[in-house]
Amino acid sequence: MKHTYELRRLEKDDSLTTVLKLTGEPKKAKEKAKEYASQNPGLYTLLKVEKVKIYFTETKIDISKKE
């Protein structure tokens, strides 16, 4: 089963930066994340991202309007 993952790096100022987005089987995603981390030293976390709900709040879209 395919999942969506994000590899995030912990920066020196304690912020997190998403460095890689992956979609695939868990084993392959872990391999790609490990490969990236070995080529780019640092502290990383691999997170599984799950869409829970998508909201569409537009009631009317005017496609004839030009910007």
C-alpha positions as CSV (number, residue, x, y, z in Angstrom):
1,M,0.0,0.0,0.0
2,K,1.4,3.4,-1.0
3,H,1.7,6.2,1.6
4,T,2.9,9.8,1.5
5,Y,5.9,10.7,3.6
6,E,7.9,13.8,4.4
7,L,11.6,13.8,5.4
8,R,12.2,16.8,7.7
9,R,15.5,18.2,9.0
10,L,16.0,19.7,12.4
11,E,17.8,23.1,11.9
12,K,20.2,24.8,14.4
13,D,17.4,27.3,15.3
14,D,15.1,24.3,16.3
15,S,12.9,24.8,13.3
16,L,12.0,21.9,10.9
17,T,12.5,22.0,7.2
18,T,10.8,19.6,4.8
19,V,13.6,18.4,2.5
20,L,12.0,15.5,0.7
21,K,8.4,14.4,-0.1
22,L,7.9,10.7,-1.0
23,T,5.0,8.6,-2.1
24,G,5.4,4.8,-2.1
25,E,5.7,1.6,-0.2
26,P,7.0,2.0,3.4
27,K,10.2,0.0,2.8
28,K,11.2,2.0,-0.3
29,A,10.4,5.3,1.4
30,K,12.6,4.4,4.3
31,E,15.4,3.4,1.9
32,K,15.2,6.7,0.0
33,A,15.1,8.7,3.3
34,K,18.2,6.8,4.6
35,E,20.0,7.4,1.3
36,Y,19.2,11.1,1.4
37,A,20.3,11.4,5.1
38,S,23.6,9.6,4.4
39,Q,24.4,12.0,1.6
40,N,23.3,15.1,3.6
41,P,24.5,14.8,7.3
42,G,22.0,16.1,9.9
43,L,19.2,15.1,12.2
44,Y,16.1,13.9,10.3
45,T,12.6,12.6,11.0
46,L,10.5,10.6,8.5
47,L,6.8,11.3,8.9
48,K,3.8,9.6,7.3
49,V,1.4,12.2,6.1
50,E,-2.3,11.3,6.0
51,K,-5.0,13.4,4.4
52,V,-7.9,13.3,6.7
53,K,-10.4,15.6,5.0
54,I,-10.4,18.1,2.1
55,Y,-12.6,21.1,2.3
56,F,-14.0,23.0,-0.6
57,T,-15.4,26.3,0.6
58,E,-15.9,28.2,-2.6
59,T,-19.6,28.5,-3.5
60,K,-19.2,30.1,-6.9
61,I,-16.1,30.4,-9.1
62,D,-16.1,33.0,-11.8
63,I,-13.9,31.6,-14.6
64,S,-14.6,34.5,-16.9
65,K,-12.8,36.9,-14.6
66,K,-9.3,37.8,-15.9
67,E,-6.6,39.0,-13.6
